[in-house]
Each structure stands twice: as C-alpha cells, then as structure tokens.
C-alpha cells in the first residue's frame, strides 16, 4: 500500500479506514492466529489498487452526481419505462443579484443511486492536498490522476471513462411522472414543461446553518448566561416556527447521499403571508366627514345630544349640556384630524383630485406652510364641521327619529365650532 501513501494522504486514509472496517467485520474472536493473518492478506488483496479500482470503476455508473436529485420528489422517481431520469448538475455563475439560487450559495453536490456504491462516491469526493476533489483530478487528467489509474493489468482510459460515468449527463432529457411538473407559458400560446426539483445542497446547507444558530458551541455560554440573568457580550439568536421534514423514512440512503448524511431530516422556515396590521384610519378621497369621520365615530355624543333635544325642558342647564356635547363632537373631529395628519406624515401620499382644496390644506403635511399663512380655508372647514354635525345627527342608523333642529341649535353649533378655529389650524 506504499504507492497509495505516495499519491496523497487523503487516499491513504480512505483505504486505511476501509481496511479497518473490513477486518473488523470479517475477523472473529474464535479465529486462530494463522486464520487472522490469512484474513489480513485477503484484505490487502481486496484493497490493492490494481484490484479495487476496476471494481469501483464498474460500480461508479450506479451513482449519479446531481445538484437537484429527483428522488426528493418521490423515492421511485429515478427509473421509469424511458430509462433513468436525467441527472441535473447546475453550474450557474455567482452573481450579486440578491437572489437565493443555484450559483449564489456555495454548496456541495449531492449523489443518488445504488447505496452499495456509496464507497465509490466517497472515494471520488476525497478532497486532496491541493483543495480539489479526486474526481476533479480525474476530469482534468492531472499527473496525480494518471499515476493513480495507471495500474498493472488495468487500462487507464477504461478506468477513467468508467469513473466519469458518475457525472455523465444524458443527451436527451428524461423526466418522470413522479416528479412535480408545471406548464410555464412563453408566447404564442406555447408552453415549457418544467420538472420542479429540489436543490438538496441548499436544503441541507440551510439545516447546517440553522443548527449552528440553535446548537453551536458558542451559544452554550450565552444561553447559560441568560438563564443565570448574567450579561453576555454577543448574546444569541432564536429562530421560531421551524418545521422538520423527513425524506426516505427508515431508508434515507435511498434518496441521496446528503440525505443519508443528515439522517433524512431537513428544516423548513415558516412560510406564511405577512401579518398586516389593519389600518384604523381611512384616508379621505372626496370628503373627510363621509369617509374618515362618520356618524359612528361620534355615536355616543350624537345620542346624548338627541336626549337633550327631545327633552321638554329648555333652561340654562339644558343649553349648557347641549354646548358641552357639541364641544365633544368638535374635540373628536380634532382628534381624528391629528390621526390623519400623523399617518400622512409617516406615510406620505398625494391627495386625490376629488378632495376639496380646503380639506387638502387642512390635512396634508405638504400644505403646512400655506395652512399657517392663509385663513380662507379655515372658514370653509368650520362650515364643514357644522354641516357635518347636523348631517351626522340627522342621517344615521342608530337614531330612528331625529329632531328637526331649530335656529338656536344651529347658531350654537356654528358659534362653538368658530371658537375652535385656531385648534383646527
């Protein structure tokens, strides 16, 4: 085995581990010393490069490297009456475009196929001293690859071609009915039939990152500090609402290599529509007193006014009570005015053309300078408020028989609104 150690330490370690596992499986405690020595000789022959490489090369075609394995859609999706589903190896270029997609996240490729040939996949996936995989060396026909594959009684070209079958792609694209498919419209009534596949590399990279955030060694001290109510300089993050999904059941190796390495479990982030806060303020499009401030906003005040209007008495207490309720109505208008102004300040927008000019001046922040310098609009607004109170009282769905207001009530409304002019500016 000296030749393997001369090639690269990663290759030597690979065979040392395989030999150790083989001996552990085949040597029994009941064996004699000579039987054990014989087993060790047999092990050396099994893992001799000249013997192991041809066997491994023939099995390489049973595994297909893929970035988007079809078996995540269905465990039986790989083979159908048309043959094996095409192995997809996405090699998209990296681009800083803000999208989570193939090429923008560096992940390892996956593999699927006969689980009995996984040792060949691990062999070709060995990362050598120069940082490249052994498979890359074979593709590039490097000096290391040539030295490895040039074995006694072995044909270099045949070994290389057999190993490269692991990354062969079919000339004709073959899909499966078990793979989710969509018709994507293009033009002139034509469609592309797309097979939707799972990027397993990104799927398990997400799990790796989430587990690092949740269970990393650096988080242990931070969590203990929190429990003890102690200060920690960096703290930690919590990610809520995760769902764990399983692929392959009790046989995750039937789905893919990465799936088997992760025991068939992946994490899903919550995918819910955004929770939108209901806006309590309705912006006026044509009239503040019909859209933003309605009779329902002043229902208690209007019902209290109605009880005063229908009373048979007319004395100073009744009139003071009436004026008090009218002032309450004006206060509600001013409160709603400020709510609209604050909202428009935080969420700037342009008023509609149907909104009266005086109401634009009154409510929208872009008119603030004109609002402070001019006063004609303010006279119009006071008339709006007076008419608004009368309309809200006379036309609503909660006072069945409103009173026909006399002149003194109308004068009282106009007088009290007039007293609040500067508060409306």
N, C-alpha and C positions, 0 to 999 in steps of 0.2 A: 504493500500500500504506500510505499515511499513516493511513487510517482504522483499520487493524489495530493500529498502534502506539499510537493514541489509546485503544484499548479496554483493553489490558493487555499488559505486556511479554512475558508468557509466550506469548500468542497470536502476537505479532510474531516472537518467536524460533522458534516452531514453523514458521511459514511461511518464514522465512529459511532454516532448515535444510532444509526440503523443496525450496525453490527451488535451493539449492546442490547438493543431491543430484541433482535433475532435470537441471540444467545439466551437471554432471559426467558424467552418463550419456549425454546427447544431443549435446553439443558434441565434435566430433572434431578432432584436431590438423590434419587435412588441409583443414578448412573455411576459406573466405575470411573476411575481417573482416566483410563485409556479411552473410554467412550466419550468423555468430556473433551479430550484432546482431539478426537476424531470429529466431534461436532464443531470445534473451533476451526479445524481445517476446512470443513464443509462451508462454514460461514465465510471464510476468506475467499473461497471459490465463488460463492454466490455473489459477493460484493466486489469481486475483482472487476475492474473497469471493463476489461475485454468481454466479460460475461454479462455484467449488469447493464451496460449501456445499450446493447442491441435489444435486450428485453424491454428496457424502459422506453426506447425509441418506438418500438412497435405499439406500446400502450399509450404513447403520447396522444395519438389521434382520438382516444376515448375521452379526452378532456379538451374543452374549448375555452379559451380565454375570452371573456366578454365583459364589457363595462355595463351592459344592460341585459342581464340574464332573463330569458323568457320564463324560466321556472318560477319566478316570483309571482307571475300571474296565475300559473297552475303548475303543480309538480309534474304533470304528464305532458306539458306543452312542448317539450324539446323534440319529440319524434311524432310524426304523423304519416299518412299514406304517401305524402310527397317527399318524405325523407326527413332529415334533421333540419330544424329551424335555423335560419342563418344566424351565425354568431356575430353580434354587433360590437365593434370596438370603436368607440367615439374618440376621435383625436381632434377635438376643437381647440382653436387657439385661445390663449388667455387675452382678455380684453377688459379694461376697466370701464365697464358699462353699467355697473350697479346691479347686474342680474345674477341670481344663483342658478348656475347652469353648468353643463359639462364644459370643462376647459377653464372655468373660473375658480374651481376648487380642486386643489391637488389631492387626489385620492388614488389608492392602488386599484388595479384592475381585478375583477373577480374571475372565477372559473366555474364551470359546471360540467357534469358528465359522470362517468363511472367513478364511484367513490374509491374503488380498488386501485385507481391510477393516480390518487392524490399525491403519492410519494413522488411521482414524476413531476407533477406541478410544483411541489415544494423544491425539488431539485433545480428546475429551470428558473425558479423565483429567487434563488440564493443571491444575495447582494454581496458582490465580491469586493476586494480591497479598493478598487477604483470607484466604488459607488454605483456601478452598473450591475444589472442582473445578468445571470449566466445566459438567459435567453437572448438578451441584447447582444452579448458577445457572439452567440451562435448566428444571429441575424447578420451581424457586421463581419462575420468570419475573421474575428481577431486572432492574433497569434495564440492567445490562451485557448480559444475555442478549437483551433486547429490541432493544438497539442493534445487537448482532451479527447477529441473524436478520432484521432489517428491511432487506433488500437490494432494489435495483431488480429488477423483474420476478420477485420471489420472494414467496411467500405465507408470512407469519410462522407461521401456525397449522400449515400443512402441514409446514414445516421442523421446527418443534418436535415435532410428533407423530411424524415420521419418526425424529428423533434419539432420542426416548424409547422407540422400539421396542427399543432395546438393553437396556432394563431392564423390558420388559413381561413379565408372568407370565401363564401360561395359566389360564383359568377352570377347566379340567378338568386334573387332574394326569395326566401321561403319563409312563410309565416304559419301560424297555427290558428285554428278556430277557437282554441282555448285562450288565446291572447286577446285582451280587450282591444277593440278596433273602433275607429271613428272615421266617418266620411268628412273630409275637410274641403269646403268649396273653394275653387280657384277663380275661374272665369268661364264665360260662355256656357254655363250650365254643367261644367265639368268638375270632378272631384278627385282629390287624392285620398286613397285608403291608407290610413295611418294605423300602425300597430303601436299601442301605448305600452312601453316597457319601463321597468324600474331601474334607476341608476343605483345599484346596490352599493357602490363605493361611497356615494354621498350619503346613502341611508345609514350606513354603519359609521361613517365619519361623524354624522350628527350624534349617533349614540355615544361615540367616544368623547366628543366634546361635552355633551350633556352630563355624562358620568364624571368627567373631570370637574365640572362645575358643582356637581352634587356630592361626590365622594372623594375628591382629590385629597392627598395628604396635607396640602396647605390649608384645607378647610377645617381640619380636625381641631386645631388650636382656636380658630375663630369661633367655631360652634361651642367649644368648651368655655371660651371667654363670655359668650352671650349667656350661656346657662348660669355662669357664676356672676353675671352682671358686671363684667370687667371690660375695660376699654381694650379695643383691638385696632391697630393702625389701619388695616386694609378692609376688615370685615369680609363678608361673603355674599353671594347672590343665591336667591331661592328661585326655582323655576316651577311654577304650579301648573296643574291641569295636564300633565303628561299622560299619554296612553301608551301602553306596551303592546305591540303586535307580534304574533308568533308566525313563523314560516316553517312549514315542513313537519310540524307535530313532533313525534318522537324520533324522526329521521331527518334532522336539519341538513345532513350531508347530501341528501337527495336534491336539495335546492341549489346550493352553491358552496364554494369553499369559504367565502366570507361569512355566509350564513351559519355554516358549521362552526367557524371560529367564535361566533357570537352566540352560540347555543340556540340559534333560531329566533333570537329576540331583538327587536328594534324599537326605538322610541318615536312617538309621533307628537309633535307640538299641537296644541289646541288650534283648531281652525274654525272659528266662529265669526259670524258677521259682527262688525263693530257695534258696540253698545252706545247708541246715540242718546244723548240727553235731550229729552223733549223740551223744545223751546216754549217757554211760558208767554213770551211776548210775540204778538202778531204785529208785524210792521204794516203801517197803513199804505194802501196803494191808491185809494181815492178819497177816503175820509177817516180821520183819526177816531171820530165819535161813532162810527159804524163798524170799524174793524179792530182797532187797538183798545178802545174803551167803550164797552157796551153797557146796556142796562143791567146785565148780570153782574158786572163788576161793582155796581152801586146798589144792588138789590136791597140790602138792609137799610140803607139810607132812604131809598125811594119808598119802601114800605112804611118806614117811620114817618116820612113826610105825609104819606097818604092818610095815616091815622090822625095826623094833625089837621089835614084838610077836611076830613069828614066830621070832625067834632062840631058840636052845636055851639061851642063857646068861641068867643073872639075877644080875648083880653091880652094884656101885656105878656103874660106867661106863655100863652099860645104863640104869640108873634115871636117871642124870643126863642122858643123851641123851634119854630119854623126857620128862623135865621141860622140857628145852630146847625140844623140839618143841611141847609143849603151850603153853609161853610164846609161841612163834612164832605159834601159832594165835590166842591172845588178842591179840597185837600186831596181827594182820591185822584182827581184829574192831574194835579201837580205831581203826585207820586208816580202815576203811570207815565207822565211826561219825562220824568228823570230816568225811569227804567228804559224807555225807548232811547233817550239820548246816550245813556251809558252803553247800551247794547250797540248802537250805531258807532260809537267811538271805538269800541273793541272790535267791531266787525264792519268796517267801512263799506258803504254801498251808495249807489246813486238813487235818488227818489224817482218814482215813476212820473211820467208826464201828466197822469190823471190827478195827481195830488195837488190841491190848491197851493198857490205860491206862498200864502201866509203860513200854511202848515209846514211847508218845506223850511221856511225861515225859522219856524218855532222849534223844530225837532232835529234837523240835521246839523252835525258839527261843522260842516263846510260853510254854513251860513252864520257862524257865531259872530264874526266881526260885524256883518250887516245887522244882525239881531241886536247888537248892543248900540249901534249908531242910529238905527231907524226905529220908529214907533208906530208907523201906519199899520204894519202887520199885527201889532199888539191889539189895536182896536178891533180888528177883524176876529182875532182869536177870542176876545172876551165875548163878542156876539155869538161865536161858535159855541162857546161853553154854555151861555144862557140858553140858546136854542137846543143844545144837546141835552140839558137837564129837562127841559119841557118835553122834548121828543121821547126821552127815555122814560119819563113818568107816564106820558100819555099812550105810548106804544110799547107795551111789554107783555110777556106771557104769564106774569105772576100777580098782576093787579087786574082783577077782572072788570071793575067799574071805576076807572079813574075820574076824578072830579075835573070839571071844566074850570080852569084857573081864571080867577078874576084879575083885574088890572093891578090891584095892590100886591098880589103874589108875583106877577110878572115884574113889577117895579122893584120888589125886594130882591128877586133873583139878579136882576141887572145891577143893582146897587152893590150887592155883596161881591159879585164877580169883579166889578170895577175896582173894589177895594183891594183886590188881589193881583192887580195888573203887574206890578213890579216883580212879584213872586213868579209870574209866568215868563218873565224875560229870560 
